[in-house]
Amino acid sequence: MLEKLMTLSYLWIGRRLEKKFNENSWLTRMLERAAIRISPATYAGTAILVSLITLLGAAVPLSLILLLVFNLGILSLLPLLFWVPIPLGFLAYPFFRQAGRKEKIDGALPFAAGYMSVLASVGIPPDKLFESLARQNLGEVSEEAKMIVRDMYFLGLDFLSAIKRAADRTPSSTFRDFLDGIRVTLLSGGSLARYLEEQTVSLMKLREEKEREFIKSLGIFGEMYVVLVVLAPLLFIVLLIFLGSSAGIPIPLPVLLMLIAYFLIPLAGIIVITLLEMSMPKGE
């Protein structure tokens, strides 16, 4: 279904946008860094077609029904307001995916550098290092290595050009510096094994610092959880029961207590857990 939609989007809209997207356009680079394997014209066409279908097929008719049938006035614009996140979602999705890939690359890079350092110390050639890395289970770092191998063997680039292209493509500045260092080391005739060994030590120290910062922040998240999930709801419930009907709240007290117990408290817990997961150092 999704493939048919993207095909129609390209045929109706995307092919007319083909000339606007070259390999240096912002959307092309963004999709490459997000590892979204479709052409920019297809992605843009799909975003426009889906936005138009939901706007003309759902948001506008619902707004007209609310205005003409129910006479809700300005409230009839709510369907249009709910439609806005759809086109914005197509714009934001590559950025979120790019940020996720960056965290995963930075998390796995110390282990990848250590693996490459061991192989380089026994005389494995640089291009074979990335071939071997591409066969390992090191997440997004292995995916980046696969792209380098693809550029060498399927697109005909030499190793240094493939490394440079990968450095321009990756969303991780740390991995970009790592690849640039490999390229400079080889061009200057330096020792690749020594460079990889030094990078392994440096990246491991950086990862340890991030983990120490995360451990320090656990106390803050613990206090936030206690306040949002335990103390604040409990205090609010006690106040509601104490004040009773004199509080002037239009919602019946049992309904309000159920909303707090089954909606607000779980929502607060989800928010804290989400913030905790976002701040957690990513591994392989």
Buried (B, 14 or more C-beta within 10 A) or exposed (E): EEEEBBBBBBEEBBBEBBEEBEEEEEBBBBBBBBBBEEBBBBBBBBBBBBBEEBBEEBBBEBBEEBBEEEEBEEEBBBBEEEBEEBBEEBEEBBEEBBBBBBBBBBBBBBBBBBBBBEBBBEEBEBBBBBBBBBEBEBBBBBBBBBBBBEBBEEEEBEBBBBBBBBBEBBBBEBBBEBBEBBBEBBEEEEEBBEBBBBBBBBBBEBBEEBEEEBEEBEEEBEEBBEBBBEEBBEEBBEEBEEEEEEEEEEEEBEEBBEEBEEEBBEEBBEBBEEBBEEBBBBEB
